[in-house]
Amino acid sequence: MCLPQTSLDDSRFDISLPSLVKAVGPEGTLRRRCHAGQPLYRQGQPFHALYVVETGSFKIRDLAEDGREKVSAFKLRGDHLGMESIGLAQYACDAVALEESSCWEVSYELALRAAARAAPLQAELNAVLASEIRSAAGWMLTLSTLAADSRVAAFLVHMSRRYAALGQRSQHIALRMSRLDMASFLGLKHETVSRALGHLADSRYIAVSRREVDVLDPGGLAQCATAAIAA
């Protein structure tokens, strides 16, 4: 499991911290570090906290009783973790670090109290939940209507936009997840994802070097991301 660090005192709280962390305060927060492959929390563990990614990235995976794994989301800096388990006694899925990562652990009980005192915080948490619902619905549509190459293109466009929102280079994408994780998320086979990346590279939309992707033709890639499955 990810290693906890000591809670922070008031002197180390500043305006750069996530609003949820600031609202709860030092008494209800911990900073955790995770090595690549380490779980932040596991499906079935008692639900007690929400998390905000500080650095690095995580994958969210669901595990079936027979051991099958389904990746349902990738989380980057500033994203919230654990929201899918609100209202449950246990975490509904695993959150696993894709690289050296850190996050803020926030007591859910204290977060509820803080939200009850501060309408803006409650509105922000509602917005996070609504955003996750919209994202899940959007990907369901993508996976049910797009061909394999278009699914991979849509994923790359999504990651590019996420990078831009974080102030990073949008045309250089570092894929911290494996091809197997991409395939699981996109509902494809591992070999299909590799072939799709090759097709996109052959079309000069992207250049691929291991897990590094350079977007050469953003417009062409975006157009490819809308090509529906042939009837």
C-alpha positions as CSV (number, residue, x, y, z in Angstrom):
1,M,0.0,0.0,0.0
2,C,1.1,3.6,-0.4
3,L,3.0,5.0,2.4
4,P,1.4,7.6,4.6
5,Q,3.4,10.7,5.7
6,T,2.7,12.9,8.7
7,S,-0.2,15.3,8.6
8,L,0.7,18.8,7.9
9,D,0.7,21.6,10.4
10,D,-1.0,25.0,9.7
11,S,2.3,26.6,8.7
12,R,2.6,24.4,5.6
13,F,-0.9,25.1,4.3
14,D,-1.0,27.6,1.5
15,I,-3.1,28.8,-1.3
16,S,-1.7,26.3,-3.8
17,L,-3.3,23.4,-2.0
18,P,-6.6,21.9,-3.4
19,S,-9.7,23.5,-1.9
20,L,-10.9,20.3,-0.4
21,V,-7.6,19.9,1.5
22,K,-7.6,23.5,2.7
23,A,-11.2,23.3,3.8
24,V,-10.7,20.2,5.9
25,G,-7.4,21.4,7.4
26,P,-4.4,19.7,8.8
27,E,-6.3,17.6,11.3
28,G,-8.1,15.6,8.6
29,T,-5.4,15.3,5.9
30,L,-2.4,13.1,5.1
31,R,0.0,13.2,2.2
32,R,0.7,9.8,0.7
33,R,3.4,8.6,-1.7
34,C,3.0,5.6,-4.0
35,H,5.5,3.7,-6.0
36,A,4.5,2.5,-9.5
37,G,2.2,-0.5,-9.1
38,Q,1.2,0.2,-5.5
39,P,-2.5,0.5,-4.6
40,L,-3.7,3.6,-2.9
41,Y,-6.8,1.7,-1.8
42,R,-8.3,-1.7,-2.8
43,Q,-11.8,-2.8,-3.7
44,G,-13.5,-4.0,-0.5
45,Q,-11.5,-2.0,2.0
46,P,-13.6,0.2,4.4
47,F,-14.4,3.5,2.7
48,H,-13.0,6.4,4.9
49,A,-11.4,9.0,2.8
50,L,-11.3,10.9,-0.5
51,Y,-8.0,11.6,-2.3
52,V,-6.7,14.4,-4.5
53,V,-3.8,13.6,-6.9
54,E,-0.8,15.9,-6.2
55,T,1.8,14.4,-8.6
56,G,1.9,11.4,-10.9
57,S,-1.0,9.4,-12.1
58,F,-3.3,6.5,-11.1
59,K,-5.5,3.9,-12.8
60,I,-8.9,3.0,-11.5
61,R,-9.7,-0.7,-12.0
62,D,-12.6,-3.0,-11.2
63,L,-12.0,-6.6,-10.3
64,A,-14.5,-9.4,-11.1
65,E,-14.8,-12.4,-8.8
66,D,-13.0,-14.5,-11.3
67,G,-10.0,-12.2,-11.4
68,R,-10.8,-10.3,-14.6
69,E,-9.6,-6.7,-14.5
70,K,-11.3,-3.7,-16.1
71,V,-9.7,-0.3,-16.1
72,S,-12.4,2.4,-15.9
73,A,-10.4,5.6,-15.6
74,F,-7.0,7.3,-15.5
75,K,-6.4,10.0,-12.9
76,L,-3.9,12.9,-13.3
77,R,-2.8,15.8,-11.1
78,G,-5.8,17.6,-9.5
79,D,-8.2,14.7,-10.0
80,H,-10.2,13.3,-7.1
81,L,-10.2,9.7,-6.2
82,G,-12.7,7.7,-4.2
83,M,-15.8,9.7,-5.4
84,E,-17.2,6.5,-6.9
85,S,-17.4,4.9,-3.5
86,I,-19.4,7.7,-1.7
87,G,-22.5,6.1,-0.1
88,L,-20.9,2.7,0.2
89,A,-19.3,1.0,3.2
90,Q,-16.4,-0.2,1.1
91,Y,-14.3,1.1,-1.8
92,A,-15.9,-0.1,-5.1
93,C,-12.6,-0.4,-7.0
94,D,-8.8,-0.3,-6.8
95,A,-6.7,2.9,-7.3
96,V,-3.2,2.0,-8.4
97,A,-0.3,4.3,-9.1
98,L,1.1,4.2,-12.6
99,E,4.3,5.9,-11.6
100,E,5.9,7.5,-8.7
101,S,3.0,9.5,-7.4
102,S,1.7,11.4,-4.4
103,C,-1.8,12.5,-3.3
104,W,-3.7,14.1,-0.4
105,E,-5.8,11.8,1.7
106,V,-8.8,13.7,3.2
107,S,-11.1,12.2,5.9
108,Y,-14.5,11.8,4.3
109,E,-16.3,12.5,7.6
110,L,-14.4,15.8,8.0
111,A,-15.0,16.6,4.3
112,L,-18.8,16.3,4.9
113,R,-18.6,18.6,7.9
114,A,-16.6,21.1,5.9
115,A,-19.0,21.0,2.9
116,A,-21.9,21.5,5.3
117,R,-20.3,24.7,6.5
118,A,-19.2,26.0,3.1
119,A,-21.6,26.1,0.2
120,P,-18.8,26.7,-2.4
121,L,-17.0,23.5,-1.3
122,Q,-20.3,21.5,-1.5
123,A,-20.9,22.9,-5.0
124,E,-17.3,21.9,-6.0
125,L,-17.8,18.4,-4.8
126,N,-21.1,18.2,-6.7
127,A,-19.4,19.4,-9.8
128,V,-16.7,16.8,-9.5
129,L,-19.3,14.1,-9.2
130,A,-21.3,15.4,-12.2
131,S,-18.1,15.6,-14.2
132,E,-17.3,12.0,-13.5
133,I,-20.8,11.0,-14.5
134,R,-20.5,12.9,-17.8
135,S,-17.1,11.5,-18.5
136,A,-18.3,7.9,-17.9
137,A,-21.3,8.5,-20.2
138,G,-19.1,10.0,-22.9
139,W,-16.7,7.1,-22.9
140,M,-19.6,4.6,-23.0
141,L,-20.8,6.3,-26.2
142,T,-17.3,6.3,-27.6
143,L,-16.7,2.6,-26.9
144,S,-20.1,1.6,-28.4
145,T,-20.0,3.7,-31.6
146,L,-16.3,4.1,-32.7
147,A,-14.0,1.7,-34.5
148,A,-10.7,0.6,-32.9
149,D,-8.5,3.2,-34.6
150,S,-11.0,5.9,-33.6
151,R,-11.2,4.8,-30.0
152,V,-7.4,5.1,-29.7
153,A,-7.4,8.4,-31.5
154,A,-10.2,9.7,-29.1
155,F,-8.1,8.5,-26.2
156,L,-5.1,10.4,-27.4
157,V,-7.2,13.6,-28.1
158,H,-8.5,13.3,-24.5
159,M,-5.1,12.9,-23.0
160,S,-3.8,15.9,-25.1
161,R,-6.6,18.1,-23.8
162,R,-5.9,16.9,-20.2
163,Y,-2.3,17.9,-20.6
164,A,-3.2,21.3,-22.0
165,A,-5.6,21.9,-19.0
166,L,-2.6,21.1,-16.7
167,G,-0.4,23.7,-18.4
168,Q,1.7,21.0,-20.1
169,R,2.6,20.5,-23.8
170,S,-0.5,19.2,-25.4
171,Q,1.2,17.7,-28.4
172,H,3.6,15.5,-26.4
173,I,1.8,12.7,-24.5
174,A,3.7,10.5,-22.1
175,L,1.5,7.4,-21.7
176,R,2.2,6.2,-18.2
177,M,-0.2,3.3,-18.6
178,S,0.7,0.1,-20.3
179,R,-0.8,-1.0,-23.6
180,L,-2.7,-3.6,-21.6
181,D,-4.2,-0.9,-19.5
182,M,-5.2,1.2,-22.6
183,A,-6.7,-1.9,-24.1
184,S,-8.7,-2.6,-21.0
185,F,-10.0,0.9,-20.8
186,L,-10.9,1.1,-24.5
187,G,-12.5,-2.4,-24.6
188,L,-10.0,-3.6,-27.1
189,K,-7.3,-6.3,-27.3
190,H,-3.7,-5.4,-26.5
191,E,-2.7,-6.3,-30.1
192,T,-5.5,-4.1,-31.5
193,V,-4.3,-1.1,-29.6
194,S,-0.7,-1.6,-30.9
195,R,-2.0,-1.9,-34.5
196,A,-4.2,1.2,-34.1
197,L,-1.2,3.2,-32.9
198,G,0.7,1.9,-35.9
199,H,-2.1,2.9,-38.3
200,L,-2.2,6.4,-36.8
201,A,1.5,6.8,-37.1
202,D,1.4,5.5,-40.7
203,S,-1.2,8.2,-41.4
204,R,1.2,10.8,-39.9
205,Y,-1.2,11.9,-37.2
206,I,1.2,10.8,-34.5
207,A,4.8,9.6,-34.0
208,V,5.2,6.9,-31.4
209,S,8.3,5.9,-29.4
210,R,7.5,3.3,-26.8
211,R,5.2,5.2,-24.4
212,E,5.9,8.6,-25.8
213,V,3.5,10.0,-28.4
214,D,4.0,13.2,-30.4
215,V,0.8,14.6,-32.0
216,L,1.9,15.7,-35.5
217,D,-1.5,16.5,-36.9
218,P,-4.0,17.5,-34.2
219,G,-6.8,18.3,-36.6
220,G,-6.4,15.0,-38.4
221,L,-6.3,13.1,-35.2
222,A,-9.4,14.8,-33.9
223,Q,-11.2,14.0,-37.2
224,C,-10.1,10.3,-36.9
225,A,-11.5,10.3,-33.4
226,T,-15.0,10.8,-34.7
227,A,-15.1,8.0,-37.3
228,A,-18.0,5.8,-36.3
229,I,-18.2,2.0,-36.8
230,A,-19.4,1.2,-40.3
231,A,-23.0,0.0,-40.5
